[in-house]
Amino acid sequence: MSRTPTGESVTARVVRVLSSFDADTPSLSVSDIARRSDLPVATAHRIVGELVKYRLLERNDTRISIGVRMWELGSRGSHTLSLREAAMPFMEDVNAAIKQHTQLGILDGNEVLFVERLSTRGSVVNVTKIAGRLPVHACSSGLVLMANASRDVQDELLSQPLERYTDATVTDPGQMRRLLAEVRHQHFAVAAGLITPGATGVAVPVRDTDGGRVIAALSVVIPHDQANPQSVVAALTTASRGITRAMTRGSRH
C-alpha cells in the first residue's frame, strides 16, 4: 500500500476525506474538507479530484458531496439492507399507530447509527436523521444496544467521559451500569429528556434470526408528557418480534 512522506497510507487519507461528511453537512467545500480531515488544502484537493473522477464524490460548482457510486457500493455490501427491508412494514405499522417518529438503529462503536426513520407531521422534535448518529448513553436506542453488548464493550464506553446534554443525561459510570442492567432485565428503555428536553425515547431490542443476539434497536420518540410509555413498549415489542420472524423467513430462501 503506497504511503505519503509522513508515513500515513493514501487509503487512510482517503478515509479521512470521506469521513468529513456527516448527516448535518452533506456538502462541503474543499477547504472545509481539508480542515475537517486535518489535511493540507492541496492534498485534499488532489484526493477529492480523484474521488470525483471515480464518482465516489460529486462536484457542484464549489461544493462537494457524496457520489451516487458510493451509495451504490454501500447498498450492495451492507448487512443493514436486509434488516431495513424486513423492518419497514413493521415500522410503518408502529408509525401509523403511534403517530410519532419511528426509527431503527444499530451499534457502531460508542454511537447509534440510524439506518431508517419514519416521521409523521406534527411529531415531537427529534434530532435523529437517517445515516445520523447519537451517543449511546444519551438515547433510548443506545441504552438498549449497550445493555445487550458484551462487558468489554460496556467497559470501553464507561472508561471515557460521558458528555452531559441535559440535566437528565446520565454521566456517572456507576449509575450508568445500574441503568444498563435494568434495561437488559426489562428488555426496553425509556429515556426521558436525555438529549432533548421535552422528548422521550422508547426503545426495544431487535434480535437476529436465532432470537438471541441483539442486532438493532427499534424506537419511537414521543412527547415528554405522554401518559403511558408502556403502551408504546407493547407496540414496539410486537413489531420487533415481527422483524425477527421476517428475517428468519428471508434467510430460508
Order of alpha helices (4+ residues) and beta strands (2+ residues): alpha-beta-alpha-alpha-beta-beta-alpha-alpha-beta-beta-beta-alpha-alpha-alpha-beta-beta-beta-alpha
